[in-house]
Amino acid sequence: MPDARSAPLAGRSLRSRSSVTRLLLLLAGALAVHLRKGDGPQKYAPALVCGLLVAVYLALHLGSAR
């Protein structure tokens, strides 16, 4: 049975994953809009790079939660 000190950490982890997932969806939307407008790589590169970094963070975070 988990002790009382570890219970709040479980909630933080869930909120963190939820926040990171929302950020990833926001960046995917930004990338989609840039591509739909026909912007060049200079315009959509920041959204792409940040999205990849957030995806890697989320994958590592999910992997360490198990």
CYANA upper distance limits for C-alpha pairs under 8 A (distance plus 0.5 A):
  2 PRO  CA      6 SER  CA      7.00
  2 PRO  CA      7 ALA  CA      7.66
  3 ASP  CA      7 ALA  CA      7.54
  4 ALA  CA      8 PRO  CA      8.37
  5 ARG  CA      9 LEU  CA      8.19
  6 SER  CA     10 ALA  CA      7.19
  7 ALA  CA     11 GLY  CA      7.48
  8 PRO  CA     12 ARG  CA      6.92
  9 LEU  CA     13 SER  CA      6.68
 10 ALA  CA     14 LEU  CA      6.90
 11 GLY  CA     15 ARG  CA      6.68
 12 ARG  CA     16 SER  CA      6.40
 13 SER  CA     17 ARG  CA      6.64
 13 SER  CA     65 ALA  CA      8.49
 14 LEU  CA     18 SER  CA      6.60
 15 ARG  CA     19 SER  CA      6.54
 16 SER  CA     20 VAL  CA      6.59
 17 ARG  CA     21 THR  CA      6.50
 17 ARG  CA     58 LEU  CA      7.36
 17 ARG  CA     61 HIS  CA      8.07
 17 ARG  CA     62 LEU  CA      8.22
 18 SER  CA     22 ARG  CA      6.73
 19 SER  CA     23 LEU  CA      6.71
 20 VAL  CA     24 LEU  CA      6.67
 20 VAL  CA     54 VAL  CA      7.44
 20 VAL  CA     58 LEU  CA      7.13
 21 THR  CA     25 LEU  CA      6.81
 21 THR  CA     58 LEU  CA      7.90
 22 ARG  CA     26 LEU  CA      6.68
 23 LEU  CA     27 LEU  CA      6.71
 23 LEU  CA     54 VAL  CA      8.22
 24 LEU  CA     28 ALA  CA      6.62
 24 LEU  CA     51 GLY  CA      6.31
 24 LEU  CA     54 VAL  CA      6.79
 24 LEU  CA     55 ALA  CA      7.30
 25 LEU  CA     29 GLY  CA      6.67
 26 LEU  CA     30 ALA  CA      6.81
 27 LEU  CA     31 LEU  CA      6.65
 27 LEU  CA     47 ALA  CA      6.12
 27 LEU  CA     48 LEU  CA      7.97
 27 LEU  CA     50 CYS  CA      7.91
 27 LEU  CA     51 GLY  CA      6.19
 28 ALA  CA     32 ALA  CA      6.63
 28 ALA  CA     47 ALA  CA      7.98
 28 ALA  CA     48 LEU  CA      8.32
 28 ALA  CA     51 GLY  CA      7.35
 29 GLY  CA     33 VAL  CA      6.70
 30 ALA  CA     34 HIS  CA      6.75
 30 ALA  CA     44 TYR  CA      8.41
 30 ALA  CA     47 ALA  CA      6.99
 31 LEU  CA     35 LEU  CA      6.67
 31 LEU  CA     44 TYR  CA      6.42
 31 LEU  CA     47 ALA  CA      6.26
 31 LEU  CA     48 LEU  CA      7.00
 32 ALA  CA     36 ARG  CA      6.49
 33 VAL  CA     37 LYS  CA      6.62
 34 HIS  CA     38 GLY  CA      6.85
 34 HIS  CA     39 ASP  CA      5.90
 34 HIS  CA     43 LYS  CA      7.61
 34 HIS  CA     44 TYR  CA      6.33
 35 LEU  CA     39 ASP  CA      6.40
 35 LEU  CA     40 GLY  CA      8.44
 35 LEU  CA     44 TYR  CA      7.88
 39 ASP  CA     43 LYS  CA      6.50
 39 ASP  CA     44 TYR  CA      7.47
 40 GLY  CA     44 TYR  CA      7.29
 41 PRO  CA     45 ALA  CA      5.93
 42 GLN  CA     46 PRO  CA      8.41
 44 TYR  CA     48 LEU  CA      6.76
 45 ALA  CA     49 VAL  CA      6.50
 46 PRO  CA     50 CYS  CA      6.47
 47 ALA  CA     51 GLY  CA      6.36
 48 LEU  CA     52 LEU  CA      6.68
 49 VAL  CA     53 LEU  CA      6.76
 50 CYS  CA     54 VAL  CA      6.57
 51 GLY  CA     55 ALA  CA      6.54
 52 LEU  CA     56 VAL  CA      6.71
 53 LEU  CA     57 TYR  CA      6.68
 54 VAL  CA     58 LEU  CA      6.55
 55 ALA  CA     59 ALA  CA      6.62
 56 VAL  CA     60 LEU  CA      6.64
 57 TYR  CA     61 HIS  CA      6.43
 58 LEU  CA     62 LEU  CA      6.49
 59 ALA  CA     63 GLY  CA      6.55
 60 LEU  CA     64 SER  CA      6.64
 61 HIS  CA     65 ALA  CA      6.76
 62 LEU  CA     66 ARG  CA      7.53
